[in-house]
Amino acid sequence: MKTNKLPLVALLLLLALICGLALGARHFVEQKQAASLKNQRIVVTTTALAEIFDKLEIPLVGVPKTANKLPARYQKVTTVGGAMSPSVEKIASLKPTEVYAVSTLKDQYDQAFKKQKFNLTYLDLDSVSQLKTSLTTLGTKYHRQKQAQAAVAEINRAISRAKKKAHGKKHPKVLILMGLPGAGYMILTNKSYLGNLVQLAGGKNLYQSRSQIYLDPSNEQLANQNPDVILRLAHALPNITVPQFEAEFKQNPVWQHMDAVINKRVYDLEQPTFNASSNLEVPQALAKLGQYFYPGN
């Protein structure tokens, strides 16, 4: 009995044609996306943002001038000034299609940039959750979903490790300070990025707020606090800010009764692992906080 092989051959040819068309369509879409991204002229104004765009493999035409090391792909990219005071004229000369800044600098930037016509987008980076949202949003906008998903997955794994380390243990009471060159320091609440990191790592921030990120220090209030751990962030110019902290802790008697000082659990947080706004160092930061909060485990 003979078997008619023509229908089977036709089916295989049809499947091959469909696969070929699908691959061709995918290649066309990828080429179109690449061309679209190539036409983008994007400027970022902070190192944390440069690291995010590097993780997503997005080209930039302008980056901040910084003492921190920028990603290798941006080493020869034009610098536009420091994060706190970028050059509006330099940015405008690059003819950007989009400029990205962090929302914490909005008030400062709005005044300087108000006469410019380029698009200025602020990204919220006051928490790890907002960092993940920004990665996903940018990944979608610039056709970098795969890279964004990988970055978010890496952060989620770090959070899971931190929670596992803290599980079943007594959560330490934590005081977070941010030093400002020549201007003393501020207290960071649970609404700050560092406050969020402390919570994820199993710490209990002594200063809670519904909306405020920073609080002015008060000796009267501090005298009633007894943190197990004190974290000190030198937000800028650590060669100035760290000595300021050292002088403050030696000269102000309010610190002397605190368990954190008595037990030598006062830690200076260094950039880029720790920052005022969230960055891609979340896994390293959580691991370090875990060592501070649960030494020996």
C-alpha positions in Angstrom: 0.0 0.0 0.0 1.5 3.3 -1.1 1.5 6.4 1.2 1.0 9.8 -0.4 3.8 12.0 0.9 2.8 15.1 -0.9 0.6 16.5 1.9 3.3 16.0 4.5 5.9 17.7 2.3 3.5 20.6 1.7 2.9 20.9 5.4 6.6 21.0 6.1 7.2 23.6 3.4 4.3 25.7 4.9 5.8 25.5 8.4 9.2 26.5 7.0 7.7 29.4 5.2 5.8 30.6 8.4 9.0 30.3 10.5 10.9 32.2 7.9 8.4 35.0 7.8 8.3 35.1 11.6 12.1 35.4 11.8 12.1 38.0 9.0 9.4 40.0 10.8 11.3 39.8 14.1 14.6 40.9 12.4 12.7 43.8 10.8 11.3 44.9 14.1 14.7 44.6 15.8 16.3 46.7 13.0 13.6 49.3 13.3 14.0 49.5 17.1 17.8 49.8 16.8 17.4 52.6 14.3 14.9 54.3 16.6 17.2 54.1 19.5 20.1 55.3 17.4 18.2 58.5 16.7 17.7 59.2 20.4 20.0 61.8 22.0 19.7 61.1 25.7 21.5 63.0 28.5 21.5 61.9 32.2 22.7 64.2 35.0 23.7 61.7 37.8 26.0 58.7 38.1 23.1 56.5 39.3 21.2 57.3 36.2 24.2 56.6 34.0 24.5 53.1 35.7 20.9 52.4 35.0 21.1 53.3 31.3 24.3 51.3 31.1 22.6 48.2 32.5 19.9 48.6 29.9 22.6 49.0 27.2 21.2 52.4 26.1 23.6 54.9 24.4 24.0 58.4 25.8 25.3 61.7 24.4 25.7 63.5 27.8 26.7 62.3 31.3 27.6 64.0 34.6 31.0 65.1 35.6 31.8 63.0 38.6 34.6 61.7 40.8 33.0 58.2 40.7 33.8 55.9 37.8 31.4 56.0 34.9 30.5 52.8 33.0 33.0 52.0 30.3 30.6 52.6 27.4 30.3 56.3 28.5 34.0 57.0 29.1 34.3 59.2 26.0 30.8 60.8 26.2 30.5 64.5 26.7 30.2 65.6 30.3 27.6 68.2 31.3 28.8 69.3 34.7 28.1 68.0 38.3 24.8 66.5 39.3 24.0 69.4 41.7 24.6 72.1 39.0 24.8 70.8 35.5 25.5 73.2 32.6 22.2 74.0 30.9 24.1 75.5 28.0 26.2 72.4 27.6 23.2 70.2 27.7 21.3 72.4 25.2 24.3 72.3 22.8 23.9 68.5 22.6 20.4 68.9 21.1 19.0 66.2 23.4 15.7 64.3 22.6 15.4 63.6 26.4 17.2 64.7 29.6 16.8 62.5 32.7 17.3 63.7 36.3 16.3 62.4 39.7 13.1 63.8 41.3 15.0 64.9 44.5 16.6 67.6 42.4 13.4 68.8 40.8 13.1 72.1 42.6 16.7 73.0 41.9 16.6 71.9 38.2 13.2 73.5 37.4 14.6 77.0 38.1 17.7 76.5 36.0 16.0 74.6 33.1 12.7 76.6 32.9 13.8 78.6 29.8 14.9 75.4 27.8 12.7 73.6 25.3 14.1 70.1 25.6 12.2 67.3 27.4 13.2 66.9 31.0 12.0 63.8 32.8 12.4 63.2 36.5 12.7 59.6 37.7 11.7 58.7 41.3 14.5 56.8 42.9 13.6 57.2 46.6 13.1 53.4 47.1 14.0 50.1 45.7 10.5 49.7 44.4 10.8 52.9 42.4 14.1 51.8 41.0 12.5 48.6 39.7 9.7 50.6 38.2 12.1 53.0 36.5 14.0 50.1 35.0 10.8 48.5 33.7 9.5 51.8 32.3 12.8 52.6 30.5 13.2 49.1 29.3 9.8 49.3 27.6 10.3 52.8 26.2 13.7 52.0 24.7 13.0 48.3 23.7 15.3 46.9 26.4 12.7 44.7 28.1 15.1 41.7 28.4 17.8 43.8 30.1 15.3 45.4 32.4 13.8 42.1 33.5 17.3 40.7 34.2 18.2 43.8 36.3 14.9 43.6 38.3 15.3 39.8 38.9 18.8 40.5 40.3 17.4 43.0 42.7 14.6 40.7 43.8 17.1 37.9 44.5 19.1 40.2 46.7 15.9 41.2 48.6 15.1 37.5 49.2 18.6 36.9 50.5 18.3 39.9 52.9 14.9 38.8 54.2 16.2 35.2 54.8 19.1 36.5 56.7 16.9 38.7 59.0 14.2 36.0 59.5 13.6 35.1 63.1 16.2 37.6 64.4 15.7 40.6 66.6 15.5 43.7 64.4 18.1 46.3 65.4 17.0 49.9 66.0 18.8 52.1 63.4 19.5 55.8 63.2 20.5 57.1 59.7 22.4 60.4 59.3 23.4 62.1 56.1 26.3 64.6 56.3 26.4 67.8 54.3 29.7 69.6 53.7 29.9 72.6 55.9 26.3 72.3 57.0 26.2 69.5 59.6 23.9 66.6 58.9 20.3 65.6 58.4 18.3 62.6 59.7 16.9 60.2 57.1 13.5 58.8 57.7 11.8 55.6 56.4 10.8 57.5 53.3 14.4 57.9 52.1 16.2 55.3 49.9 18.5 54.4 52.8 15.5 54.1 55.0 14.0 51.7 52.6 17.2 49.7 52.4 17.3 49.5 56.2 13.8 48.1 56.3 14.5 45.5 53.6 17.7 44.4 55.5 15.7 43.9 58.7 16.4 47.1 60.6 13.9 49.4 62.3 14.4 53.0 61.5 13.9 55.1 64.6 12.6 58.1 62.6 9.3 57.4 60.8 7.4 59.9 58.6 4.4 59.8 56.3 6.0 62.1 53.7 9.3 63.7 54.8 12.6 62.2 53.6 14.8 64.4 55.7 14.4 65.8 59.3 16.4 68.5 61.1 18.4 67.0 64.0 17.3 68.0 67.5 19.5 67.2 70.6 16.3 67.0 72.7 14.8 64.3 70.5 18.1 62.5 70.0 18.6 62.3 73.8 15.5 60.1 73.9 16.8 57.7 71.3 19.0 54.7 71.8 19.9 53.1 68.5 21.6 49.8 68.2 23.2 50.9 65.0 24.1 54.3 63.5 24.7 54.7 59.8 26.4 57.8 58.5 26.3 58.7 54.8 28.8 61.3 53.4 26.5 62.6 50.7 29.3 64.6 49.1 32.9 65.4 49.7 33.6 62.7 52.2 37.1 64.2 53.0 35.1 67.0 54.6 31.9 65.3 55.8 33.5 62.3 57.6 35.7 64.6 59.8 32.6 66.7 60.5 30.9 63.5 61.8 33.9 62.6 63.9 34.0 66.0 65.5 30.2 66.0 66.1 30.4 62.6 67.9 33.3 63.7 70.0 32.1 67.1 71.0 28.3 66.6 71.4 27.5 64.6 74.6 24.1 63.5 73.2 25.9 60.6 71.4 27.8 59.2 74.4 24.9 57.3 76.0 23.8 55.5 72.9 24.4 51.7 72.6 25.5 52.1 69.0 28.4 54.3 70.1 29.2 52.3 73.3 29.3 49.1 71.3 31.2 50.6 68.4 28.4 50.0 65.9 28.7 53.3 64.1 29.3 52.8 60.4 30.3 55.2 57.6 28.6 54.4 54.4 30.7 54.8 51.3 29.6 55.6 47.7 28.7 54.1 45.3 27.5 51.2 47.4 25.4 53.6 49.4 23.7 56.7 47.9 21.1 59.3 48.7 19.0 58.0 45.8 18.7 54.4 44.7 21.1 52.9 42.3 22.1 49.4 41.0 24.3 48.7 44.0 21.2 47.4 45.9 22.5 43.8 46.2 25.9 45.0 47.6 24.2 47.5 49.9 21.8 44.9 51.4 24.6 42.4 51.9 26.7 45.1 53.7 23.7 46.1 55.9 23.2 42.4 56.8 26.8 42.3 58.1 26.2 45.4 60.2 22.8 44.3 61.6 23.6 40.6 62.2 27.4 40.3 62.7 28.6 36.7 62.9 25.7 35.2 61.0 
